[in-house]
């Protein structure tokens, strides 16, 4: 499924749109991979009704709610270049109000060496990050920005593991942003493929062989497409205009465009200024 940046932002602005399907689907799987106890139904209830159901620890609740805001921020920044500051902003949003934030471990790149659980991969040291992240972003900016570029970026980002925690969720969020911005079929890693995703990414990171990692990502693309079709979201997306203005005009072509309205208002403003302008010196309309 390919969604343009404009269409994604239009979906976000409209109540009851396919956005309310895409966001919970993406975040349920991404958070579940990191150990969240929220089910898809519970995430949908929290997102749509702002109501917590089920038994969850405090940080899981806060991070899940924060992940909604982080996803929204990603959509708001579609078309905005990835920078170290934007990465830190995503991480700060994710951990706001959590124990990690209270301990001063959020809002910056990592200070303490960390690891990937259940993995033998040696991730970057904190001292590597100030140069490694700008280098990774520079390589991305000069890449073709296609499926393979996104796959390589993601594996490298996770290998760096630049934050004390939350790297997987932030990395998958960035991957979604990159797909939308570059017309690539959305890559949404699902729980069913999580073990393959982790195992083959480790092979890609340590051996440079991306064949099976790419296969997993493509399977996740197909799986997400199927879920969107099953829920009817693909139909909604297909018929969603690129902009709200385009949607209005499709219903009533006689409606003036935003540009025309602004031009008319400017003309009226100029006319008003001319009418209220002081008379020039020496001019006497009564000839006295």
N, C-alpha and C positions, 0 to 999 in steps of 0.2 A: 504494500500500500504506500503510495506516494502522496504526500500532502505538502502544498506550498506553504511558505512562511505566512503570506497574507491570509490564506484560508485558515491556517491554524489559529491565527490571532482573531479572525472573525468568529471561529467556533468558540474561542475562549470568552468573547464578549457577549455571546448569546446564551441565555438560560435554556436548559433542556436540549442542548445541542449534543452532537457526537462527542464533544469535549468531555462530557460527563461519563462517557464510556472509555475513552482513550486514557484519561488521567488515572482512574482507579486501576485499569488493567495494567498499565505500565508500572505504577507504584506498588501494586500488590506483589507482582513477581520480583521486582527489583529489591523491595524491602524484605520479602520472604527469603530470598537468597542470603541475606545478611542476618537472618534469625528472628525477624519480626513474627509475632504470634497472631497478627490480624489476618482474618480470612478476607476474601474478596468482598463478600457481603458486608462484613464489618467495616471495611474501608469505604465502601459506597455509602453506608449509613453515616459514617463520620464525615465524609465529604459533602454529601447532599443535605443531611439533617443536623450536622454538628453534634452528633450524639455518639457516645462511646458505648459499645456493646461488647460483652465478653470480658475475660480476665486477662489483663495486660499489665506489665510493670510501668512505672511512671515514665521512664525515659522512652519506652516504646511508643507510648501514647503521644508524648511531645514530639518525638522525631517523625512519627507518622503524620501528625498535623503539619509539622514544619516541611515535610516532603511535598505537601500540596503547594505550599508557598514557593518552595524551590522550583517546582515544575512550572508554576505560573511565571516565575521570574525568568526561567529559561525561554518560555514562549515570548515574553516581553522583549527579550534580547535577541530574538531571531534577526539575523542580519548584522548583529554587532560582533565585531571581531573578538575571538577568544584572547584574553590577556591573563596574566597572573592575578591581577586584581579581581577579574570576574570569577575566576576559579575560587578565590578566597571568599568572595561574596556568596557563592553557592554553598560553600561549606559552612559559613557563618549562619546562613539562614537555616540550614539543616539542623544545627546543634544549638540554636538559641534556646535558652531556658533549661538545658539538660545538665546533668551532672558534669559532663565533659566541659561544657562552657563555664560552669561554676568553678571548675578546677584550673581554669586558664589554659585549657588545651585546644581551644577553638579560636577561629578568627585569624589564623596565620598558618603557614606551613609548619610541618612537624619540627619539634625541638629535640625529641628523643627517638633513637633508632627504633623502628617497629618491624613487624613481620606480617606475612599473610598466613592466617590460620590453616593448618593441615596442608602446608605447601613447603617444599624445600627451596623455593626461589628466594635468593638473597636480594631484598629490595634496596633502593638507594638510601644512603645515609643522609641525615638532615643537612650536612654541609654540602651535599651534591645538588640539592634542590634549587637554590638560587640561580644556578647556571643551567641545570638540566631542563627545568620547565620552560624558560624562554627559548632554549634550543629546540625543544619538542614543538612548541607553538610556531616557531619560525619554519621548521620543516613541514609542518602542516600547511602553512600559508603558501608554500611553494610547491605543494603536492598537487596531483590532479583532482583531489578532493572527491574521489570516487569510492566505491565499496572497499576496494583494497586499501586505500589510504585511511579510511575510517577504521578498518580492522587493525592495521599496523599502529595507528595512533592509540587505539584503545589498549592494545596489549602493552605498549610502551608506557602509557600513563599508569596502568595498574602495576607495572614493574617498578616504576619510580615510587608509587605509593606515597605521594607528597604530603598527605595530611595524617595526623595521628590516628584518625578513624574516619569512616565514611567514604573511603576511596572508591569502593565498588559502586555505591549509589551515585556518587558524583560522576564517575567515569561513564556509567550507563546513561546518565542524563546528558552528558556532553555528546555521547554517541547519537542520541535522539536528536539533539540540536544540529549536529553535523548532517544527519540524514535529511532532515527537513530543509535545511538551507541549500542542499546540493542535489535535490531531486533523486535521492536514493531511497529505495524501498525501506520502510521503517524497520530498524533492528530492535526488537523488544525481547530481551532474554527472558524466557519463561522458566518456571520452576521445573518443568519436566526435563528440560535440557541443561539444568544448572550444573550437574556433575560433569557432563561432557564439556560444557563451556569452561569450567575451571581447569579440567585436566588438559584439554587441548590448548588452552591459553598458556599453561605452564610449558608445554612442549614448544609452542611458538616463541615464548620468552627465552627459553634456555637453549634451544636448538635452531631457532630461526626458520622452522618449518611451519608454515601457516596453512597448509592444505586442509587439515582436519578442523582447525579452528574456524577457517572460513566456511567449511561445510556446516558446522554447528550454527554459525550466524545466519546462514541461508535457510536452515531448517527453522530457526526462530522467526525469520521473516515470513515464511510460509505459514507457520503456526499462528502468528498474529493476524495475518490476512484472513485465515479461516475463522478465527474467533470474532473478528470484526464483522465478517459476513454472517455468521451465525446469529449475532445480536442485532443485525440490521444497520450497524453503524456505517458500513461501506456505502449503503444507499443514501444515508443522510449526508455523508461527506461528498459523495458524487454530485449531489444537488445543492450543496452549499456554495454560494457565490464567493468570489475572492475577497470582496469587501462588502460592508453593509450597504454602502451607496449603490453598488451594483445590484444588490438584492432588491432595493427599493425601486430602482429603475426597471428591473425585469417585471415588476408588478404593474408599474405605471410609467411608461416611457416618456410621458409628458412632464414628469417631475424634472425641474432644473437640476443640473449638476452642482456639486459643492463649489466648484470653481466659478460657475456663473453667479451663484448666490453671493459669493465673496466679491466678485467684480461689481455686481449691482449695488451692494452695500458700500463699496469704496466710492462708486460714482455718486451715490446719495450723500456720502460724507463730504466729498469734494464740493458738491453743489451747495451744501449747507455752509461750508466755510466761505465760499464765494459770496453767498448772500449776506453773511454776517461780517464780511471784511470791511474795515473802515474806509471811508471815501478818501481818495488820493488828494493831496494838497493842491488847491487851486481849482478843484472841480466843484461847480455849483449847479445842481440839477434844475434849479428854478431860474437861473440866469440873472440872479440879483448881484 
